[in-house]
Amino acid sequence: MSIECIVKLSACVAVLAVTTGLSAHAADRPGGYPSKPVRIIVPFAPGGGIDISTRLVAVKLSEFWGEAVIVENRAGAGGTIGSELAAKASPDGHTLLAVPISHAAVGSLRKNLKYHPQSDFVPIIHLASAPNVIVVHPSIPVRSLRQLIDLALKRKGEVTYASGGRGSSTHLAAELLAMQTGIELSHIPYKGGQTTMTDLLTGQVAMFIGSLPATLAHVRANRLRGLAVTSAVRLAVLPDVPPAAEAGAPGYEYLGWYGMLAPAGTRPEIINRLNADMNRALQLAEIRERFEAQGAMTVGGPPEQFEKLLASEMAKWAKAAAHAGLRPE
């Protein structure tokens, strides 16, 4: 299913829930929730991984509840505009916030935030994780991550890597690798994914830690060399590419992820209802398949599990940002 179809489908379900009398009376629902349309703020532009994932789940929630679930994109300032809006919303469960991995790093990169990325929200669920691949251009004389690390140790600062820009997840992922292995890399920031891939494929930049959708076809066609995956286990789509932790970088793991938050103060019974229904959606085969199509794996689990992930991720990316010399701006 295309991005356009997902966006249109989620909009149509929201409209149908309002206009065709599908909405059940609040009194017939546990705790009377939801009692009106639910808004999920995505703090980034339409079409990205977090947007697509949120819309897939929103469609199912609308079907479960017989109530409109509206995805609202509020992009800008690295996701902080939409996040601030959600943080200040009424904590009644009718405004939620969908977040990617960058939510865990924003406190280390931006000062004067008008919300706290941890204390101003209540975790609902870890929706999905997305492993990445450490790739190099075939002209680089390495065939394993261990060889890349040895090369970088010998040629300090000479091995270049691409990222999506200062403070982006791809920037911090490479800095985390450098920090944990003691190597020095040269950062080449890019503003667009297409430019990044063009320069990587032509050998203008040596290395990139990219998503499966961005890199998989190129690795399979030998246009890029896959050295390691950033998950703890091998991936079925790249069975010959080992995890980084086994290939020369012990303890290294970098998974992009998507999750759902509610404003602080939202009642536990509402959080539990949301968690249960989102877990129900994630267990559907059609949802798992659509997540997999964009290189992500559904996760689910209780709110406490996502709370632990958020805490550990914030600590990890704060260290990576400090290693990169990044200070809040």
C-alpha positions, 0 to 999 in steps of 0.5 A, a space after each residue: 500500500 502506498 503512502 498516499 493510500 495510507 493517508 487517504 484511508 486513515 482520513 476516510 475512516 476518521 470521516 466515516 466514524 463521525 458521519 455514519 453513526 458508527 460512534 458508540 455512546 461513551 457510557 457503553 465504553 470502559 470508563 467512557 473513553 474515548 468520548 470524542 475524536 482522538 487526535 494523534 499529533 505527528 511532529 513531522 511532515 507526512 510520508 516519513 516512517 513515524 507518520 506512516 506507522 501512526 496512520 496504520 495504527 490510527 485506522 485500526 483504533 478507529 475501527 475498534 472504537 467506532 470513533 474518529 482517530 485523526 492524525 495531525 502533522 505539526 512539523 517544524 523545529 526538529 519535532 519540537 513544535 508538535 511535541 510542545 503542542 501535545 505536552 500542553 494538551 488536556 491530559 484526557 487521552 484525546 490528544 496523543 503524541 507519536 514519536 521517533 527515536 529523535 525524541 530521546 535526543 532532543 533534550 541534548 540538542 536544543 535549549 530553551 525547550 518549552 516542555 520536558 521530553 520525559 517528565 511532560 509525557 506518559 509512555 503508552 507503547 513502543 510501536 516498532 523498532 527499525 534496524 539499520 545497516 552499516 554500509 560502505 562504498 565498494 571502493 573502500 578496502 574493507 570487507 568487515 566492520 572489524 576491518 573498517 575499525 582498523 582502517 579508521 584507527 590507522 587513518 584518524 579522521 580520514 574515513 568519512 561518513 554521511 548523515 542526515 544533518 547535525 544532531 540527526 539520528 544517523 549522525 549520533 549513530 555514527 558518533 556512538 560507534 566511534 565512541 564505543 570503538 575509539 575511532 575518529 571519523 569525519 562527519 559529512 552532513 546532508 540535508 536530503 536523503 537523495 543527495 546522501 545516497 547519490 554521494 554514497 553510491 558514487 564514492 564521494 563519502 565512504 560510510 553511512 548507517 542507513 535504514 533498510 528501505 534506503 540501503 537494502 536494494 543497493 547492498 543486494 546489487 553490490 552497489 554498497 557493501 553491508 558490513 553489519 546490521 545494528 540490531 542484536 540479531 541477524 536479519 532474515 533479509 540480510 542473513 550474511 551480514 552480522 550484527 555489529 556487536 559480533 563484527 567488531 563493535 561489542 555492545 553496539 546497538 542502534 535501532 530506530 524506533 516509533 512510540 506513542 506518548 500521552 500528556 503527563 497527568 493522563 489517567 492510568 486507566 486510559 493509558 492501559 486502554 490505549 496500550 491494550 488496543 494498540 497492542 491488539 492492532 500490532 498483533 494483526 498480520 496485516 499491520 505487521 506486514 505493512 510495518 515490515 514493508 517499511 523496514 520496521 518490526 512491530 514490538 508492543 508490550 506494556 507502558 513500563 517497557 517503553 518507559 525503560 527504553 526512553 530512559 536508556 535511550 535518552 542517556 545513550 544519546 546524551 553521551 553520543 551528543 557529548 562525544 560529537 561535541 554537540 551542545 544545545 542550540 
